Amino acid sequence: MRSQLTAIKSLVVKIGTQTLSDPATKRLDVDYLHTVAAQVARIVADRKISVTIVSSGAIGAGMAELNLSKRPTDLPQLQAVAAVGQRRLMDAWAQAFAPHNTHVAQVLLTREDIDSRKRFLNLRNTIHAVHELGCVPIVNENDTISTDEIVRISFGDNDILAAHVSAALRADLLVLLSNVDGVLDGNGQSIRTIEKTEEALSLIRADKSQLGKGGMSSKFAAAGMVTSGGEYLVVAHGRTPDVLHRILDGHEVGTIFLPRRSRSTGRARWIGAARAKGSVIIDDGAAAAVTTRNVSLLPAGVVDTTGDFDKGDVISIETRAGVVVAHGLSNYSANDLQRVRGMKTKDVRLTLAGHAYDEVVHRDNLVKRLALD
C-alpha cells in the first residue's frame, strides 16, 4: 500500500508545537526548521510535488520572544503573544527556505474560512496560486483575531486544521509530524498500517504533550476526515532523519491510515468540514440506514430538531444518544421540518404542498462522520 505514495502529486505536512521546539530550551528550534525546509525544497524540485505546511508554534514562539515561562490564560494576552509569535515564526520559516531560493507565504485561517463555502473555495484557489508562484504556503490558525478559539480550540488543534486544508486542496497525502513514531499498540510498539480508522479507536491514548493542544485523539479525527475523502494520512516522528523522503519512497515510517473509499467531491469535503447550523435527531432505524447504506434521510426517520437552520444550511445528523453520524445539506428549515418530522412522504406532501421534499438530506449531500465518542 505504501508504494502508492511514490506517485502522489500534492502533500500537506503538519508539524506540532513540541516537534518544532528544542527539547532542551522548549523554544522554537530554528535548526530543525532548516532540516524541514531542505526536505520540502528537494521534494518540490525533484518530485514536482506541491507542498503545503501547517505550522504550529505561534504562541510558543511568542512566549520565547517575550521570555514568558508560562502560557497566558487571559484571552487578550494570548492573542498578543500569538501576534508576536506569528512574526517570529514566519521569519524563521523564511530564513529556513532562503538558502533554497524559495519564498514562503503566510496563510492565516479562522473557523469561518471553513464554514463558508465561498471562503473554503477561495482558500483552495489562493494556495494553488501560491504554489504556481513557486512558493511554499505556511498555514496556521489566526489566533490573533479569534475569540474563544485559542482557549477552547476552534479546530480542535492543528491536526484538524491540517485535515481541513487537505480537504480544501484535495491533497493526496497528509503527514502529521509529531513526537511519536505513529500509533502505538498496547505494548508500546508502532502500528504500521491502519485499514479502518473506526476499528482502531481503542488505541487512542489520552496523553498529550505539554506544549501541544492535541493528542492521538485529534490525529484519529483527522484521519477519519482524510481517509473518508479517499486520501492517505501518515503519523510519524518529526525528528526521524529525512522523514518526508522516506515516507514518499514507500518506507515503513510511522503509521499509515488507508483510504476508506474512492475520492470525495469538493462539495462533499466542504459539507463534512463545515460547522453545522443545527441538528436533526433521528430514530434507530434511520441511524442504521444512514451509517451502513448509501441512502437519503427521510422525514419519517426524524424525531426532533435543534437549532435554527434554513434550507441549504449544513446540519448534523445525530442519534438519540447524541452521537453525530453525518453532516448534510438540509432541504428544510428547522420550522418546516418540525411540522413534518416522523411523517411518511405522502403526508409530508399534503402538509407542505409545493414546499415539500421527499428527502430531508439527499444522499448526494450527506457525508458520514467518524464517531470518536
C-alpha positions in Angstrom: 0.0 0.0 0.0 2.8 2.4 0.8 4.2 2.1 -2.7 1.3 4.2 -3.9 2.7 7.1 -2.0 5.5 7.3 -4.6 3.0 8.7 -7.1 1.4 11.5 -5.1 1.3 15.0 -6.5 0.1 17.1 -3.6 1.2 16.9 0.1 0.2 18.7 3.3 2.6 18.5 6.2 1.6 19.5 9.7 4.2 20.0 12.3 3.3 20.1 16.0 4.4 22.5 18.6 6.6 20.0 20.5 8.3 18.8 17.3 9.1 22.4 16.4 10.5 23.1 19.8 14.1 22.5 21.1 13.8 19.6 23.6 16.2 21.4 26.0 15.1 25.0 25.8 11.4 24.5 24.8 11.9 27.4 22.3 11.4 27.3 18.6 14.1 25.1 17.1 15.4 27.1 14.2 17.9 24.4 13.1 15.1 21.9 12.9 13.1 24.3 10.6 16.1 24.3 8.3 16.1 20.5 8.1 12.4 20.5 7.2 12.8 23.3 4.6 15.7 21.3 3.0 13.4 18.3 2.6 10.5 20.2 1.3 12.7 22.1 -1.2 14.1 18.9 -2.6 10.6 17.3 -2.8 9.3 20.3 -4.8 12.3 20.4 -7.1 12.9 16.7 -7.7 9.5 15.2 -7.4 7.4 18.1 -8.7 5.0 17.7 -5.7 3.1 20.7 -4.3 3.8 21.0 -0.6 1.8 23.0 2.0 3.0 23.3 5.6 0.6 23.6 8.5 2.8 25.0 11.3 2.0 25.2 14.9 4.2 27.2 17.3 3.0 30.8 17.1 2.1 31.1 20.8 5.2 29.1 21.8 7.4 31.4 19.6 5.8 34.4 21.1 6.4 33.1 24.7 10.1 32.6 23.8 10.4 36.0 22.2 8.9 37.7 25.3 10.7 35.4 27.8 7.4 34.1 29.3 7.8 31.0 31.3 4.0 30.2 31.4 1.4 30.2 28.7 -1.1 33.1 29.5 -4.7 32.1 30.2 -6.2 35.6 29.6 -7.6 35.8 26.0 -6.2 39.3 25.1 -2.7 38.3 26.4 -2.9 35.0 24.4 -3.8 36.9 21.3 -1.0 39.4 21.9 1.6 36.6 22.4 0.3 34.9 19.2 0.7 38.2 17.3 4.3 38.5 18.4 4.9 34.8 17.7 3.4 34.8 14.2 6.0 37.3 13.1 8.8 35.3 14.7 7.6 32.0 13.3 7.3 33.3 9.8 10.7 35.0 10.0 12.1 31.6 11.0 10.4 29.8 8.1 11.5 32.4 5.6 15.1 32.2 6.8 15.0 28.4 6.6 13.8 28.4 3.0 16.1 31.2 1.9 19.2 29.0 1.2 17.0 27.1 -1.3 15.9 30.2 -3.2 12.3 29.5 -2.1 9.8 32.1 -0.7 7.2 31.3 1.8 3.6 32.7 2.0 1.7 33.1 5.3 -1.9 31.9 5.2 -3.9 32.5 8.4 -7.3 30.9 8.8 -10.2 31.1 11.2 -13.1 28.6 11.5 -15.3 30.8 9.4 -13.0 30.3 6.4 -14.0 26.6 6.5 -17.7 27.1 7.3 -18.3 29.4 4.3 -18.4 27.5 1.1 -17.2 30.6 -0.8 -14.2 31.1 1.5 -13.5 27.4 1.5 -13.1 27.5 -2.3 -11.1 30.7 -2.1 -8.7 29.1 0.3 -8.0 26.4 -2.3 -7.6 28.9 -5.1 -5.2 31.1 -3.1 -3.0 28.2 -2.0 -2.9 26.9 -5.6 -1.8 30.4 -6.8 0.9 30.4 -4.1 2.2 27.1 -5.5 2.2 28.4 -9.0 4.4 31.3 -7.9 7.0 28.7 -6.7 6.4 29.5 -3.0 5.6 27.3 0.0 2.4 28.2 1.9 2.7 28.2 5.7 -0.7 27.8 7.2 -1.7 28.5 10.8 -4.9 29.4 12.7 -5.3 33.1 13.0 -5.1 33.2 16.8 -4.7 37.0 16.9 -8.3 37.6 15.8 -10.0 34.5 17.1 -12.4 35.0 20.1 -12.7 31.8 22.1 -10.7 29.5 19.7 -7.3 29.5 21.3 -8.9 28.9 24.7 -11.5 26.3 23.8 -9.8 25.4 20.5 -11.6 26.2 17.3 -10.3 23.5 15.0 -9.6 21.0 17.9 -6.0 21.7 17.2 -3.8 22.0 14.1 -4.3 18.3 13.3 -7.9 19.2 12.4 -6.8 22.4 10.7 -4.4 20.3 8.6 -7.2 17.9 7.7 -9.4 20.8 6.6 -6.6 22.3 4.5 -6.1 18.8 2.9 -9.8 18.6 2.2 -9.8 22.1 0.5 -6.8 21.2 -1.6 -7.9 17.6 -2.3 -4.3 16.7 -1.3 -3.2 13.1 -1.9 -1.4 12.8 1.4 -1.5 14.4 4.8 1.6 13.8 7.0 1.3 14.7 10.7 4.8 15.1 12.2 4.7 14.6 15.9 6.9 13.4 18.8 5.8 9.8 18.5 6.5 7.2 15.8 2.9 6.7 14.8 0.1 4.9 16.7 1.3 2.6 19.4 -0.3 -0.7 20.4 -0.7 -1.9 24.0 2.9 -2.9 24.2 4.2 0.4 23.0 5.1 -0.8 19.6 4.3 1.2 16.5 1.4 0.0 14.3 2.5 0.5 10.7 -0.9 0.2 8.9 -4.5 1.0 9.9 -7.0 0.0 7.3 -10.2 1.1 9.1 -9.9 4.1 11.4 -13.0 3.4 13.4 -11.8 -0.1 14.3 -8.6 1.2 15.8 -10.2 3.8 18.1 -9.4 1.7 21.2 -5.7 2.5 20.6 -6.2 6.2 21.3 -4.1 7.4 24.2 -5.4 10.1 26.5 -2.0 11.8 27.0 -0.8 14.9 25.1 2.3 16.9 25.1 3.0 19.8 27.4 3.3 22.3 24.6 0.8 21.0 22.1 -3.0 21.2 22.3 -3.7 17.9 20.7 -3.0 14.2 21.2 -3.7 11.0 19.4 -7.4 11.5 19.6 -7.2 14.5 17.3 -5.0 12.6 14.9 -7.6 9.9 14.6 -10.2 12.5 14.0 -8.0 14.0 11.3 -7.5 10.5 9.9 -11.2 9.9 9.7 -11.7 13.1 7.7 -8.9 12.5 5.3 -9.4 8.8 4.7 -13.2 9.2 4.2 -12.3 11.6 1.4 -10.2 9.0 -0.3 -6.7 10.1 0.7 -3.8 8.8 2.8 -2.7 10.1 6.2 0.6 9.2 7.9 1.6 9.9 11.6 5.3 9.9 12.0 8.1 11.2 14.3 9.1 14.5 13.0 12.7 14.1 14.1 13.3 10.9 12.0 16.1 11.7 9.5 14.7 12.5 6.1 11.3 11.5 7.3 9.3 13.1 4.4 11.6 11.5 1.7 11.3 8.1 3.4 7.5 8.3 3.6 7.3 9.3 -0.1 9.7 6.5 -1.0 7.3 4.0 0.5 9.3 3.1 3.6 7.6 1.9 6.7 7.8 5.1 8.7 5.2 5.9 11.3 1.6 4.7 10.9 -0.3 5.0 7.6 -4.1 5.3 7.6 -5.5 3.9 4.3 -8.4 5.5 2.4 -11.8 4.1 3.2 -13.5 4.7 -0.2 -13.0 6.5 -3.5 -12.1 10.1 -3.5 -14.9 12.5 -2.5 -16.0 15.5 -4.4 -15.0 19.0 -3.3 -18.6 19.7 -2.3 -18.7 16.6 -0.1 -15.5 17.6 1.6 -16.9 21.0 2.4 -20.1 19.6 3.9 -18.0 17.3 6.1 -15.8 20.1 7.2 -18.3 23.0 7.9 -19.8 23.5 11.3 -23.5 22.6 11.5 -26.1 25.4 11.9 -28.3 23.0 13.7 -29.1 19.3 14.0 -31.7 16.7 13.4 -32.2 13.8 15.8 -33.1 10.5 14.1 -34.5 7.2 15.2 -32.5 4.0 15.5 -33.8 2.7 12.1 -32.7 5.8 10.3 -29.4 5.8 12.1 -28.7 2.2 11.0 -29.6 3.1 7.4 -27.6 6.3 7.2 -24.4 4.7 8.7 -24.5 1.4 6.8 -26.1 2.2 3.4 -25.9 5.0 0.8 -29.4 6.3 1.4 -31.1 9.6 1.9 -32.6 10.8 5.2 -36.3 11.0 5.0 -38.7 13.0 7.3 -40.1 9.7 8.7 -36.8 9.0 10.4 -36.6 12.4 12.2 -37.7 12.6 15.8 -36.6 16.1 16.7 -34.5 19.2 15.6 -32.2 21.6 17.5 -31.0 25.0 16.4 -32.4 27.5 13.9 -31.3 26.4 10.4 -32.6 27.2 7.0 -33.0 25.3 3.8 -29.5 24.8 2.3 -27.7 25.0 5.6 -25.3 22.3 6.8 -26.8 20.3 9.6 -25.5 17.5 11.8 -27.4 14.2 11.9 -27.4 12.7 15.4 -28.7 9.6 17.1 -31.0 9.8 20.2 -27.8 9.3 22.3 -26.3 12.5 20.8 -23.7 10.7 18.5 -23.1 12.7 15.3 -23.2 10.1 12.4 -23.3 12.5 9.4 -23.4 16.1 8.1 -25.6 17.1 5.3 -27.3 20.0 3.4 -30.8 20.3 4.6 -33.7 20.6 2.2 -35.8 22.0 5.0 -35.8 24.9 7.5 -36.0 23.9 11.2 -39.6 25.2 11.4 -40.8 23.2 8.4 -39.0 20.1 9.5 -40.7 20.3 12.9 -44.0 20.3 11.1 -43.3 17.1 9.2 -40.9 15.1 11.3 -41.9 11.5 11.6 -44.3 11.7 8.7 -44.5 9.5 5.6 -43.8 11.0 2.2 -47.5 11.3 1.2 -48.3 13.1 4.4 -45.4 15.5 4.0 -46.7 16.4 0.6 -50.2 17.1 1.9 -48.8 19.2 4.8 -46.3 21.4 2.8 -47.6 21.1 -0.7 -45.2 22.8 -3.1 -42.6 23.2 -0.3 -42.3 19.5 0.3 -39.2 17.5 -0.4 -39.0 13.7 -0.3 -35.7 13.9 1.5 -34.5 15.9 4.4 -31.0 15.3 3.2 -30.4 13.8 -0.2 -27.7 11.0 -0.2 -25.6 13.1 -2.6 -25.4 15.8 0.1 -24.8 13.5 3.0 -21.4 12.9 4.4 -20.8 10.3 7.1 -18.6 11.1 10.1 -16.3 9.0 12.2 -17.6 8.9 15.8 -14.9 9.3 18.4 -17.2 9.2 21.4 
